[in-house]
Amino acid sequence: MRYSTSKLACIAMAYEVDESWAARGIRAASFDPGLMPATGLACNYPNIVQRIYAVAAPLIARLPGANSVKISAENLAWLATSPEAEPLMGCYVAARKPRKSSPLSYSP
């Protein structure tokens, strides 16, 4: 619950920053790294869940839409530094494309 709430707050904040500061040249976007099973996501879970996750993670990594840490890092670096990413400012971005975010994220 805390993770999803904090993610929602970050997305809403990026929209607000972009809307409030774009005229001054300060832009913002939200970045969705995608499903990344090799990040240690389960490190704080109970031991049995960690063991299950250790077996499942390599299988999950093969699913469509799953990303390696390297791919997600490259996409984030591109979003932050590439002039080609400028049209994505003010957006929720996944895999270098704009995506719809939660309806709640659009509420000021």
C-alpha positions in Angstrom: 0.0 0.0 0.0 2.8 2.5 0.9 4.6 1.8 -2.3 1.6 2.4 -4.5 0.6 5.5 -2.6 4.1 7.0 -2.9 4.2 6.1 -6.6 0.9 7.9 -7.1 2.2 10.9 -5.2 5.3 11.1 -7.4 3.3 10.9 -10.6 0.9 13.6 -9.4 3.8 15.8 -8.3 5.5 15.5 -11.7 2.3 16.6 -13.4 2.1 19.6 -11.0 5.8 20.6 -11.4 5.5 20.5 -15.2 2.3 22.5 -15.3 3.5 25.1 -12.8 7.1 25.5 -14.0 7.2 24.7 -17.7 6.9 28.4 -18.6 10.1 29.0 -16.7 11.9 26.2 -18.5 11.6 23.6 -15.8 10.0 20.4 -17.1 9.1 17.1 -15.4 7.9 13.7 -16.4 7.1 10.5 -14.5 9.0 7.4 -15.4 7.7 3.8 -15.2 10.7 1.4 -15.3 8.4 -1.5 -16.0 8.4 -4.9 -14.4 12.0 -5.5 -13.2 12.2 -8.8 -11.4 16.0 -8.6 -10.8 16.0 -5.6 -8.5 15.9 -7.3 -5.1 12.2 -6.4 -4.8 11.6 -9.2 -2.3 14.5 -8.5 0.0 12.2 -7.4 2.9 9.7 -10.2 2.4 9.5 -13.2 4.6 12.1 -15.9 3.9 9.7 -18.3 2.2 8.5 -15.5 -0.1 12.1 -14.6 -0.9 12.9 -18.2 -1.8 9.8 -18.5 -4.1 10.7 -15.1 -5.7 14.3 -16.3 -6.3 12.9 -19.2 -8.3 10.1 -17.2 -10.0 12.1 -14.0 -10.9 14.1 -15.5 -13.8 10.8 -16.8 -15.3 9.1 -13.5 -14.8 12.0 -11.8 -16.5 11.1 -13.6 -19.7 7.5 -12.2 -19.8 6.6 -9.6 -22.4 7.0 -6.2 -20.8 9.6 -7.2 -18.3 12.8 -5.2 -18.3 16.3 -5.7 -17.1 17.8 -3.1 -14.8 20.1 -2.1 -17.7 17.2 -1.5 -20.2 15.2 0.6 -17.6 18.3 2.6 -16.7 19.0 3.3 -20.4 15.3 4.4 -20.9 15.5 6.7 -17.9 18.8 8.3 -19.0 17.3 8.8 -22.4 14.2 10.5 -20.9 16.4 12.8 -18.8 19.0 13.8 -21.4 17.8 13.3 -24.9 16.3 16.2 -26.9 14.1 13.6 -28.6 12.4 13.1 -25.2 11.2 16.8 -24.9 7.7 16.0 -26.2 7.3 13.5 -23.4 7.7 16.1 -20.7 4.5 16.5 -18.7 3.7 12.8 -19.3 3.8 9.5 -17.6 6.4 7.6 -19.6 7.0 3.9 -20.1 9.3 2.3 -22.7 10.0 5.8 -24.2 6.3 6.3 -24.9 3.5 8.3 -23.2 1.1 6.2 -21.2 -2.1 6.9 -19.2 -1.5 6.9 -15.5 -4.1 6.3 -12.7 -7.1 8.6 -12.9 -6.2 9.7 -9.4 -2.8 11.0 -10.6 -4.5 13.7 -12.6 -6.3 15.2 -9.7 -4.6 18.3 -8.3 
